Amino acid sequence: MRRVLLALGCLLVWPAMAEKAAAPSRFEVGREAYDRGDYAAAAEAFAAAVSLAPSDDVAVYWLGKAYGRQAERAGWFEAMRLARLTRQSLERAVALNPENLEAVRDLARYYDEAPGFLGGDASRAAELRSRLSKRPPAP
């Protein structure tokens, strides 16, 4: 009976463990694609990593970066869609981890550079830059 319960327990736990282990590999695939300049493939891999680990602020941040790079190369209407996804990802990364300084910095840059109809907001950018300037220097 113990062996049966142990086997059942393993069957129930194994898929969850496999999914959790897959998130870092999807993230690495995304980084490799990003480094190659294949931002669409990077976004796809980062989105898969985020779906496996939705609270991973680093994966959410890199998803936003990949969307942003795609937006830079896209036509006007696609760029607007991707810009919205960029902002949403960066905001989510900062909400998940306000200490993710890269995400805070890039969100401030987005707010500074984007037009208002895409979520640009100079006062929000200034608030984020203020938060960054209050940080103690790195050791």
N, C-alpha and C positions, 0 to 999 in steps of 0.2 A: 504494500500500500504506500509506503514512504517513497519508493522508486516512482510509482505512478504520479504521486503528488509533485515530486521533484521534476519529473519530466514535463508535467503540465505547467508548472511554474516557469521552467525554462522556455517553453513554447510561448508563454504569455509575455515574458520579459525580453526575449531575444529580439523581436521586431522593434521594440522601442529603443533598445540599445543600438541596433543597427542603424536606425534613423538618426539617432544622436551622433553616431560616429560618421555618418555620411555628410553631415553639415560642414565639418571642417574641409572635407575633400571637395565639396561643391564650392566652398569659399576659395580654396586654392586654385581650382579650375577657373573661377572668376578672375582671380588676380593674374593668372597667366594670360588669359584672354585680354584683360585690361592692359597689361604690359605690352602685348602685341599690337594694341590699337584696335582690337576687335571688340568694340564697346557693346554691340548688340549681344554677342555671345557672353560677354562679361555680365551684362544685366540679367540675362537668362540664368546664368549660374548663380549669381548673387541672389536672385529672386528665389531660386530653389533652396539655397542655404537659409534664407530668411524664413521660408515656409517650414523648414525643419527646426529652426531655432528663432522664433519671432522676437525674442527679447535680446538678441545679439546685436548690440548697438553698432559694433564694428561692421558687421555684414550689412546692416541697414544703411550705414554711412557709405560704404562702397557701392551699394546699389544706387544710391543717390548720385554718386560721382559718375557711375557708368551712364545713368540717364542724362546727366548734364553733358557729358562728352558726346553722346548721341545727338542731343539737341543742337550742339554747335555745328553739326554736319547735316542736319535735317532741313527739309523745306519748311516754310513758314508755319503751316498748320500743324505739322508733326512736331516741330520745335516747340510750339505752345503746349502741346500735350505733354511732351517730355519735360519741359520746364516745370510744369505743375507737379509731375511725378518727382522731379529732382527736389523741389521745395518740400514736398510732403515727406520724402525719405529723410532729408536733412533734419527737418523739424522732429520727426519721430526718433532719429538717432540721438538728438540732443535731449529729448524728453526721456528716453531710456537711460541716458547717462550724461548728465550735465557736465561731467568732468572730461568728456571726450573733446579735447581742445581742438582737434582737427575738424570735427563736425561743427563745433561752435564757430570756429573761424570761417569755414566754408559757408555756413548758413548766413553769417554776417555779410560775407562777400555777395551771396545771392541777393539778400535784401538790398544791398547797396546798388547792385548792377541791374537787377530786373526791373522792368517797368511796373507801375502800380497794378495794372490789370493782370499781371502774372504773380502778384504777391510781393513785389518790391516795396520796401518800407524803410526809409532812412532812419526813422526813430527807433525801429526795432534793431536795425543794424548798429546804431550807436549804443543801444542798451547792451547788445552782445559784446561789442568791442570794449565797453566799460567793464563788463564782467571779466574779460580776458586781461585787461590792464591791471585789475586788482589781484591777479594771481601772483603768488610769490615766484621768483625765478626758479627754474629747474636746477636741481643740484648738479 
